[in-house]
Amino acid sequence: MTMGKKQYVVIGLGRFGRAVCETLYENGAEVLAVDIRQDRVNDAVSYSTHAVCTDASEEGVLRDLGIGNFDVAVVATGNQIKASSMIALLLKEMGVGTVIARANDEIHGRMLKKLGADKVVYPERDMGRRVGHNLHQHHIMDFIEVSPDYALSEIRPLEKWVGKNLGQLAMRAHYGINVLAIKTGDSVNGAPDAHTVVGSDDVLLILGSTDALRNLEK
């Protein structure tokens, strides 16, 4: 690991942990991948800075890894409730700056929070919500919660928006949403203004309350 560069450790290399690790590594981050299964560790060599096969629920193991020097730890062993809870507690006690832990359900999530996890994520629940939104509202292409009350969404324009500019549409006043960017084909307008006209084939990146997104077609 290189000193001075932000360092991550991902513990648990199932589908969620692997996806996190790959994304960090592809974006140039330094990532230590840890799992108790040797086959997963062997695979992780290609998408991590360093990969170790060990039991991260053991305090001595974490100390040997120098875990207190890491800026961010992701505990992705959500299916092993006792192990993930112990790991989250040890990571905070050892001085890891930010601990993000995967939870199976709300009770598990509350336990992780009480043990010091800075952020708890629910991959299965959140993906289910995204799929539900996509199925229920055909114009919504993707839906990502950024808090319990707000979400980012990629949407196709409503028919009544097409051919009008953002000034005429007054999205914030009429719908309670903000248009952050508009994609037209392969080009992206990252700073749309009041004069930007919405086309029928555009994709809009918007930020709004979950209630506002649900009410778009009403």
N, C-alpha and C positions, 0 to 999 in steps of 0.2 A: 504494500500500500504506500502511496506517495503522500508525504507530509504536506499539509497546507491545502489539500484538496478534500472536499467534503466526502466523508466515508459512510457507506451504508452496509448493514448486515441484514440479510434475509434468512430467517430461520424457518425451515419447512418449505420443501420444494415440490409440493403438489401443484395442481393447475394454477391456483391463485398465486402462490409463492413464486413459481416459475415465471409467470407472466410479469410480476412486479420486477423480478430480478432481470429478466431479459430487457424490459423497457428501460430500466435504469442504465444497464450496461450499454445498450444501443445508443443512449443519449450521452455517453462519455463519462458516466459516473464510475467510481471505484466501488465494487460490490464484493463482499464476502458472502458466499452461499453456504448454508449449513443445513445438513439433513442427517437423520440417523440411518437412512438407506443408502448403501453404496452405489446402487444403480442410478439413483437420482443425482448423486454427487458426480458420478462419472459423466453424466449428461451435462451437468452444470459447468464443467470445465470450459465449454464453448460459449457460455453466456455470463461469465462472471470473471472478476479479477483473480479470485482465489476460491476454491471450493474445499470444504472439510466435511468428512463423515464422522459425526460424533453425536453424543446425547447432550443437547443444549440445556436440558433441565437440571444438569449437574453444575453446582456453583463453581467447583474447581475447574471444570472444562471451560466455562465462560471466562474465568480469570486467566487461564492459559492462553485464550484467544485474544487477550487484551481488549475485552469488549468495552471497557470504560472509555476507550479512545475513539469510539465510533460516535458520529453525530446523530445518525438515525438508525433505528432498528425496526424491522418489520417482522412481527411474530405471526407466521402464516400457518401455524399448527392448530387451526381452529377445531378440527375434529377431535383433538385430544385436549379436553377441557382442563383437566388437572395439570397437564404438562404446559399448556399455553399460559395458564394463570401463574404457575411457578416461574416460567421464563420471564414473563412481563415484570413480575415483582423483582427478580434478580437483576434484570437490566436496569431498572430505575435505581436500585440500591447501589449499583456499580457506576452510576453516573452517566448513562447514555442520555444525550440531550432530548431526543424525541423518540418515544416508543409508540408505534402504530400496531394494533393487534386485530386480528381477524376473529370475529365471534360467530357462533352458530345461531344464537337467538338473543333476545333482550336480556334474559337473566345472566347468561354468560357475559354479555357486554357490560352489564352493571358490575359484575364481579371484576372484570378486567380494569374498569375505570377506578374502582376502589383500591385496586392493587397498584395503581400508578400509571396505567396506560394513558398517553396524552390524547390519542384518537382511536376510536373503535370503528371498524368497518364490517359491513354485513354483505359480502359479495353475492350470496344466493338471493337474499331478500331484495337487494338493490337491483340486481339483474331482472328479477321477477317483476319489479315495479316498472322498469324500463320497457320490458316486453309488453306488459299490460297497457301502458300508455301508448305504445306504438300500435297495438292492435285496436284499442278503443278509439284513438284519434288518428285517422288515416294520414293527416297532413304532417304529423309529427314523425320525423325520421329517426331521431335519437333524443334521449332524455336522461340527463345526469343531475342527480340531486347534489347541490353544493352545501345545503343545510336542510334541516327539517322543513323549512318554509319556502326555500328558493331553489330554482333549478336553471341549468343551462339546457337549451334545446335547439336542435337543428330542425327547421320546419320548412315545408313547402308553402308558398304564399296562398292565402285564401283568394278565391276568384275575384272578390270585390276589391282586393288590393292591387291587382295587376293593372299596370299602366298609370298608376298614381305615384307621386313622389312621397318621401317620408314626411315632408312638411304637411302635405294634405292629409296623410293618414293619422298623424299625431298619435303614434302608437302608445306613448306613455299615458296620455290623457284618456284615450279611448279604451285601451286594453290593459294598462298597467304593466307594459313590457318595454324593454329597451333593445333596440337592434344594434348589436355589436359589430356585425360583419355581414356581408352579402357575397355569396359565391355565385358566379355566372360562368358556367362551363369550367375551364381550368383556371380562371382568374378570380382573385379574391379582393374585394374592396374592404379593407380593414378599418376604414374610417368613413362610413357612409354619412352624408349630411342631408339637410332638408331637401336638397334638390335631387337626391338619388332616386331614380325611378325603379319601381319593383317590376321585374319581368316574370312571365309565366313559368319560365324554367329555372328561376333563381332558387337558391337555398339560403334561408336567413338563419343566422346564429343569434338567438335572443336570450335575454336574461329576464326572468320574472318570477313572481310567486307561483307556487304550484297551483293555487286557486286560479290565478290569471291564465295559466296555460290550459287548465281544464275548461275554462269558460270561453276560449277563443272562438269556438264555432256557435256559441249561443247567441 
